[in-house]
């Protein structure tokens, strides 16, 4: 139940929202093909990773029609598909692989038609498969922070090339008392924090409920804060804008929220709650899973947040400077009840569940 099953289905099953089989059949396994992760790997190109282990690259066309540039299968469904995609530089990005390695992909042409594995980055199996990641500059050196299924964060430093990375630190960010009923510690979100000095800082969010601020230069944990002391589910994704931090989760019951806002203080690296919202269409649902959150902005325009929920809705709003949330509304973008993986580059937005949809922020 806690392995390769998508998180929304796992949570719904625990609530009894998925009916048991009435036929004389024994489940022998399921391969899920919906998207799990998406990220822009260039100004106009983005990658989509799915639960079946396939990795596809697309060129944003600014039009209603869209086709893939290239598709690659990079790991097996047994490893829960592609969970992390992080751009590392022009023509280079990282993806999750198995429980003991990351893959660095490169394209010499820059159009991704010649996509190939440039390096395999190995680490100890105790960390688990990569769930998330982000890049940050520390003391002038590009660094990569990766969140793992075992509740650890690995920090990597770039070598002479964008395809060369060396493991520098491994940090245990596990909470003593996970908020989820499965005792999971998956680090589902990592984001760079553009505050403080040049040591470089990231914040991580885990399925066990902890928000952890880490200094990249030495791997020191500067603060660890439960996002919601009475939460029933953990963190699915997070996004940072200045000192504002947005966190999404699964709202269980009518009183729970699935979008949370905090401020991060560079003086003591404390994380302070400022506001919350429930992005829900049907008030009678036992849960509303918020799958992803990203920021998007037009040039010289306001910055918006976008969230994808399991009701097939794309929500939009703003996080004000004082940490208050203003929800603009939602648009249904599909019938899939599992939400979409979101990514944004400036005003370009892609949302992928089974189908791939593109939007321009206007």
Steps between C-alpha positions, in 0.01 A plus 500: 500500500788742564714401202427589141139609560453873424465710814138615439386138457694388805337769711150434363541128562585565866179704533291225346427712194609222262249217496624146545467240224176300491618259230704182562817671379829559678690821404833403342642848440428829324719725287396866529561725201403840638762771538692523826747783437554780248769767466618749243854405395540809281305809410269313261560130572366300792522141617219283637561191712227241546422224748573236234865609484488694171664839453370723217625837378275758336550831322259771611339626178279785626216337303217250557697218330791323667718198432792336678856575396641178643398231748721269707431223750752546778390270783246239597157533664642310798691817591181710494576668168663838442460701819760775462611716205740791561662725235877527557603735220457554126433161342539310829254372761478238774232236550434238765602146411502221757557474876873562469555734207405813307529549126651810336362553151653725235435627149793631299269672252281654768179394324488167692473289183835342593412442867743259667616403849818693573562371853362272771535638852517223760411521870421266789174305469393608851409843359238357265383610156509874427160670550590866435787741443616856441818684404661777703833683489715461815825698539503554123461130415181355343349241734217249477274413795306174465220373723480122544233244589682396817469847654847622405636790295815457293706806403715489186763743368560558133841418354660655195196424284123511553498122456753439780370489858654384828314405817590742780253444786217271605247640748237316704182715501260238636235606751475291815122474471379494138156651440406228249370158616758305295812634676633640171779761480515569125642847431250612236611862469830689485531870412783751507453785749636832359585641843807526722864504394677314220504168690181400317178382665217261416173404667366146481152357556436137593213255519573483873388865526828681563618821333879507534740783414848376405821699442657359186863593569533259794171310510392649832131482598396851605135435586243220491132593523184284472288661230182413689521343848165320451550396138380159382703499178846628410642750252464436127677803351626847587605824330698803613468865396734731691428432867159345425455123510196317360431139604237261362361180648190281507208652691323227698149591614305822460706702750847425359693729262715397203690825433716666766711816501800582720776755524867407544712732716869514407588628849430168672364295205170455677197399293182686604146413393309791344193364319326192359228414248297199393489454123188290476208483255286223653464556877388140554821330386685311775830643375628759253856428393704806394758350270737785407572873538708734280546873451456666159525861384486715190778749443428813708184333630387351832613155609230237530497161667338202328386180667368173361243300696358152463164642391659572161526870581775753442483767771654844481566778751755728660708495818525856627813650656346465847447127447127516435349284226259630237338219301389618155309186407533179302454348157430135430775368275414132483303210636793324666447473875869499583607858430766624260875552519566872448797695370546864400754715320414867512147519359509149349318233702465127434261269687521125440293218642435256215450771238740791466358853516684827447401849609629853459455729798296798386 
